[in-house]
Amino acid sequence: MYASRSRPRNMKTITLLVLFACINFISTESEDGFLKGHLKPLGGHRPPDVPIDETDIPPHPRTFWEKYVKHGKPLILRGAMKHSPGFNLWTTQYLKEKYGDLEVRLEGKIEKASNIPIGAKSFGRDTIANFINTYQSENKYIVSQLPTAMYPEVMVPPTMQCGTFKDSLVEIDIWMSSGNSKSALHKDAFNTWNCLVSGTKQWKMVENKYEPLIYRSWEPEAQIGGFSLINVSSVDMIKHPNIAKVRWSNFTITAGDCLYLPRSYYHQVTSFGDPNIAVALLFSRMTDFDDTGCDNAELKYTPLSDMIVTWNWSGHGTMTMGHADHRAVKEQLLKAAESYGRVTVQNLAEETLLIDPEKTFNEALREMITPFEILDKEGKGYLSREDILNLDIYIA
């Protein structure tokens, strides 16, 4: 009888002790770092402690390769964009008057497919003039290829003027917003020079080696981009505890600066200032470097219009944004030629399905039509191995 009466009291005491211990554990662990940063912006879990090199002197191409590109190491090149005429010219009034009829691609500031803005031309497509007239009051910003008419007002750093770098530019993009925009934590396929014309950008960066810890969204294995599922404005450390183990970098890029962002380096960017305008020079995912010509090359800031760019866009018609690097194109086409003999657009669609089996054949076919038409310069309807070997670096 005594035992039966004492058991509830003991159980109650034990329950209270366990509850107290749990509360104390959560409190202590929060202070020690287990939950530090919970529901705080990305980076609240620990101070940034991965340094990023910066200089105002462009490194020699050989040095740039050996020290940075080869090892996937970022570099800030302060003041590099100030050598471009566009740095001083690109006011909203100037852009509207000189380039107002050119078209640009739009995205919504809130990153959802249902938030594609309507521009003067269609969903997700605007003119520069209409964008400037409306961007401060509407949920939209420019994420687009840079029209070729604007190339002369962008200078490419001397670092890119010889060896493998000289013909490595894949695509040139432009961003423009009213500021106060925030990206997800993500990685890009290509090496990139991100150059800021106006405004300010805060960069938070995470090395690719931490990818297993950042809760990457599932994508087909062959995809080389990607993004994290965490909410960068309010990180749930209970749902995503591995973030606590991630070291990171934090720095600010101001107008006139350029950042070398290595391929597949995770980053989250918050933009401030109106207008916030940036240009991105995307270049190849190179794995080696040929320094032929570097000893005698004239290394100077050079207009983008004097450089070879694989995929260009006039500002009208079909945009080539997001197409593959010419080196990868050749390699994939040659492999396809080994399988099919003569490569047709249908063959390319079949190859696409091997990479991304979630697509339908018709979806893959639609994606391949424009690239194939560009590559099939004679309109034969197929590409032979000889055609592929003779493809120019300059594709579009």
Secondary structure as UniProt FT lines:
FT   HELIX           2..32
FT   TURN            36..39
FT   TURN            42..45
FT   STRAND          53..55
FT   HELIX           61..64
FT   HELIX           65..69
FT   TURN            70..72
FT   STRAND          75..77
FT   TURN            78..79
FT   HELIX           80..83
FT   HELIX           85..89
FT   HELIX           92..99
FT   TURN            100..101
FT   STRAND          103..107
FT   HELIX           113..115
FT   STRAND          122..123
FT   STRAND          125..127
FT   HELIX           128..134
FT   TURN            135..137
FT   STRAND          141..145
FT   HELIX           148..153
FT   STRAND          155..156
FT   HELIX           158..160
FT   HELIX           163..167
FT   STRAND          169..177
FT   STRAND          181..182
FT   STRAND          186..187
FT   STRAND          191..206
FT   HELIX           208..213
FT   TURN            214..215
FT   TURN            221..222
FT   STRAND          226..228
FT   TURN            232..233
FT   TURN            237..239
FT   HELIX           241..245
FT   STRAND          249..254
FT   TURN            255..256
FT   STRAND          258..261
FT   TURN            263..264
FT   STRAND          266..283
FT   TURN            292..296
FT   STRAND          302..303
FT   HELIX           304..306
FT   TURN            321..322
FT   HELIX           326..340
FT   HELIX           345..355
FT   TURN            357..358
FT   HELIX           361..375
FT   TURN            377..378
FT   HELIX           385..389
//
